[in-house]
């Protein structure tokens, strides 16, 4: 005797089979160096690991001092001490600024092969083609890299402010020996000669004029003039007295100018040599008067850039390296940047010390592909 078919059970079985649908394909993701792929059609996405470039902006103040033409009479006529006795040009570093930029590492180009349709949406890349997130700017500025030569200040340092001519004609009475009858006698005659004033005479004239300015200013302030200006006229006259006094004093005390220059240096860390704890290179040089010189100019002393990696990413053992034995499984290749202490050293003086993240100092490792999609 045949048992009746349980139609309710059969309907539930068919309905469950329909809802289950086709079996979902397992996601596969594999990353390898670009050299491992033969054709462009054999990969899904290309990317680069980040490379860090350091850019230094050095601001230096150039101090130019010109001695005055009457400097040797400054103490005698005006009581000024320690005035410049020669022209000088000195440099002082006023600011050191560092920025770091990320760019694609040409030695670490990888292709990603996956069956995930939306990998491009989840796999975040910069416009340059390397993985985010990454510290530093991704669009370096176009600041110039230059070294200017010696430039003169295009102005007259000390104009001639004398109120008398350097050469004047003077009529002098001189004795001329003439023969009179049978004897020679000295006869006074008038003679016109051209006389050039000495530097001392010019300095004395300038010092007298300074004293006149000070005397007139005191008399004006004290109300000793018959005609006493008021309001803005008084202020304008006092300002002009001050300007004239400074110009004349500069003939004895000299003048100084300060100009700022910006030098830009770039350096891409290459890594620490075996047995060394830090990477070192000469970033630029300094002359005896402090002028910034290119690193190849042997006439100056070196300013050393020292980069000391902290090695924090090397202690990450959870994820295997690229050269590990187990190359199976879903993964992509990435490099986590490592911290480094940067010092800019001039002999025993540290001009700059800062911690930055350097991409090429980090450890290259294989990360689970799930990080791309979650």
C-alpha positions, 0 to 999 in steps of 0.5 A: 500500500502506497503512502500518500505524498505530503504535498505541504512538505513538497511545496515548502522544499520547492519554495526554499530551493527557489529562495536560495538561488544560485550559489554566490561566488567566493571573492578572490583578491590578489596583489602582485608587483607589476612585473608579474603581469604580462598584459594590461588586461590581466589585472583589475587596478594598478596602484603605487605605494607612497613615497615621501619627499621632504621640502625645506624652506630656509629664510635668511636675512642678509644684513648689509652695512656700509661705512660712512665717508666720514667714519674716521671723524665720527668720534672727534666731531660728534662723539660717536663710538664703534661706528663701522670702519668697513663694509660688511655683509652678513647672513642670519638664518631667521626661519627653517620650515619643513613640509613633506609630500607624498608621491608614487614610488616608481619602484613599488608599482602593484597590480590588483586582481579581484572579482569584486565589481566595485573595488574601484569605489572602495579602494581609495587612491589619490589622483597620483595613484597611491593609496590613501590615507597618507600624511602630508600634502599630495600636491607639492607647490612650485616654489623655486629652487634657487641661489642668488648671487651677490646683489648690490642695493641699487641706490646711492648710499651716501649722496654728497650733502655739502653746501659748498663746492669741492673745488673753489677759486681763491685769490691769494697774495704771494711774493714774487721775486723780480729784478729791479735795476741791479737787484732782485726784490720780493714783490707782492702780487695777487694770484688766483688758484683752485683749492680742493677741500679736504675730507676733514673740512667736509666732515667738519662742515657736516658736523656743524650742520648737524649742530645747527639742526639740533639748535634750531629744533630746540629753539623751535620747541622752546618757542624762541623763534619770532615766528612760531608755527603751529598745527601740522606745520610744526609737525612737518618742520620737526619731521624734516629736521629729523630726516636731515639729521639722520641723513647727515649722521649716516655720513659718520655712522654708516648705513645698514640694509636688511633683505630676506632671501628664501632658499628651497631644498628638497630631499627624498629619503633613501633609507638607512645604511646597514649598521647605521642608525640614521640616514645623513646627507648634506642639505646645504652649506654656510659660508664664513659670513653665514651665506647659504650655499649649494651642497656642492660648494666646498667653500662653506661648512656643511649643514647636515640633515639627519633622519633617524627612523623609529622602526615602529612598523617593523614590530608589527608581526600580525600581518606577514611581509611580502616575502613571507612563505605563505602567499595564499589567500585574499590580500593586497600589498601596502606599506604603512609609513614609519615615524622618523626624527629629523634634525638639521645640524650646523656643527653643534647647533640644531637648527630644526628638530621634528618628527614626520612620517616617511613612507619609504621607511615603513614595512611592506606587508600583505593586508587582508583584502577585507580591509578594502571593502569594509 
